[in-house]
Amino acid sequence: MDYNTAAVTRTGSAGIEINKVLKNTYLLLSATLLFSAAMSFVSMSMGVGSLNPFVWLAVTIGLLFAVNKTAESSMGILLTFVFTGWMGFWLGPIISMYTAMHGSGIVMQALGGTGLIFFALSGYVLTTKKDFTFMKGFLFAGLMILFFGSLFYLIGSYFFGLYISGLSLAISAGVVLLMSGFILYDTSTIIRGEQTNYVMATVSMYLNLYNIFIHLLNLLSAFDD
């Protein structure tokens, strides 16, 4: 048996599989982003008001759980569109609020900034093949800190009228940096063959972009003020 030939064959097969996951991830991500944008437009056209944030959070977590459970089947793709459509629909009232206060230009700036961050960071990993999976522990710790910090701040503002502009901006800056790190990490897991499910890869990338966009809006609005 020619062990060198077998090794090359395995390496070639792995490379084809990685490219397939990468291609499917970006195709599905593009489709879900367009669908999410369309649902945002529908929401804005209908003049939908904001939803109770705790109801939104509960449904969002439930949909994420459902996508994770069905990620290996065609149902996972369908639920991915349900999830991103849900996220887009309830993004509409947020965009309407910022547009009313600062004009449509701020939304375009946030979109442009989000796209620039994604293409620059993801493109850097794809071009250099550098491994950013070492950031996993740091990113998880940062995610927990920002999640619970944001949750406590949400509870304080919703029930007790607490509002600290500096804290809000600090959280937004932290989220943008953290999600940028996740773009590096998620892209690395794909090209290293660690992430083999393009549905889950798509949802991860979508959440990175979604959070960057929202928090860039908050940061840009502060500069505009």
N, C-alpha and C positions, 0 to 999 in steps of 0.2 A: 504493500500500500504506500502511495506517495503522500506522506504526511504534510509536506509543504503545499501540495495541490489542495488537499483537504482544508488546510488552514486558510488558504487564499479564498476557497469557495465559501467557507463560513463567514469570512470577513466581507466578501462581496455580497452575500445574502443579507448580512446585518446592515450593510450600507444601503441596500435597496429598501429594506424595511424602514430604516430611519428616514430616508427621503420620502417614503410613502406617508409615514406619520406626519412629517413636516408639511408636506403638500396638502394633505387632508385637513390638518389643523388650520392652516392659513386660508384654505378655501371655505371651511365651515365658519371660521372667525369672520371672514369678510361678509358671508351671507347673514350671519347673526347680527353683525353690526348694522348692516343695511336694514334688516327687519326691526331691530331695536330703534333705529332712527325713524323708521316709518311709524312705529307705534308711538313714539314721542310726538310726532307731527299730528297723529290722530288725536292724542290726548290734548294737545294744545288747541287744535281746531274745535274740540268739544268744550273747551273751557273747564276741564276737570280741575277740581280743587285738590289740595294736598290730602293724603291719607294719614290716618293715625300711624305714627312711626313704629309703634310696637306691633300693630297688625301687619304692617309692611315687613318688619323684621321677621316675624313668625312665619309668614307665607314664603318669604325669600329662603329662609333656612329649610323649610319643608321641601321646596322645589329643588334646592341643592342636594338634599338627601335623596330625593327621588331620582335625580340625574345620576348621582353616584351609584345608586343601586341598579340602574338600567344601562350603564355606560357601555356594556359589552353587546348591546342589542340595538336594533333599529329604533326601539322605543326611546333609547337614550338620546338619539338625534332629535326626535320629535319633542322630547321634554326640554332639550337644550333651547329650541326655538320658543317653547312656552316660557321658559325661565328668562331668556333675554328679551322676549316681548313684554313680559311683566315688568322687568327692570326699565325698559324703555318707556313703557306707558306711564309709569310713575316718575320718570325723569322729566316728563313734559311740564308738570306744574312748577318744577324747580327752574327749568329753562325760562318759562314764562315770567317767573318772578324776577330773575336776573335781567331779562330783556326789558321788562317794564321799568326797572330801576336804573339800568346802565346802557340800554340799547342793545341791538343785535350784534354789534361789533365785538362785545366781550365774549359772546358765545363762539364766534369764529376764531377769536384769539385762543380760547381754551381748546377748541378742536385742533387748531394748527399746532399748538404746543403739545397736545397729547400725541398727535401723529408724529411729530418730530422726535419726541422722546422714544416712542416705540420703534420707529424705523432706525434711529441712531443706535439704540442699545441692542435690539435684536439683530440688526445688521452687523454690529461689531462682533457679537458672539459667532454668528454664522461665518463671518470672514476670517476671524482669527482662530476659531475653534478653541478659545480659552475656556477653561472649566471654572464655572462659578457655583458649582454645587456645594462648595465648602461654606457658602453663606447660609445654608439651611438653618442651622441653629440660631444664628443671629437674626435672620428674618422671622423665624417663628416667635422668638422672644419679643421682637419689636412689634409683631402683629398682635400678640396678646396684650402688650402694654397699651397700644393705640386703641384696640378694640374695647377693652374695659374702661380706658380713660374716656373714650368717646361715649360709651354707654352711660357712664356715671354723669357725664356732662349733659347728655340728652335727658336723663331723668331729672337732673337739677333744673335744666331750663324749661322742661315741659311741665313739671309739677310745682316748681318753686320760683319760676321766673328768673333763674340765675343766668346771667349772660356776661361773659368775660371775653371781650374782643381779642385780646392778646392770646388767650388760651385757644380760642377757635382758630386763629391763624397758625399757632404753633402746631396744632393737631393737623391742619391741612398741609403744612410744610412737611411734617413727619410722614404723612400718608403718601405724598408725592414721592418722597425719597424712598420710602419702603416699597411702594409698588414698582418703582424703577428697578430696585434690587430684585424684585420678584420676576420682572421681565428677563433680566440676566439669568436668573436661576432657572426659570421655566424653559427658556430657550436651550440652556445647557443640558437639562435633563432629556430633552428631545434628541439633540445631536449626539448625546452619549448613549442613547438607547435605553435610558432608564424609564422614560415615559413612553409607553407603547400604545396608549389609548388616546386617540386624537379627540374624542369627545371631552374627556377630562382636561386635556391640554387646552382645548378651545375655551372651556369654561374658566380655567385659570387665567388665560390671557385676557379674556373678556372682562373679568373682574379687575384685573390690573388696569386696563384702559378706562373702565367705567369710573373707578375711584380716582384715577389721575385727573380725568376730565372734571368731575364734580369739585374736587378740591383746588384745581387750578382756577375754576370759576370763583371760588371763595377768595383765593389769593388775589386774583386780578381785580375783583370788586373792591378789595381793600385799597389797592393802589389807585383805583379810579376815584374812590372817595377822597 
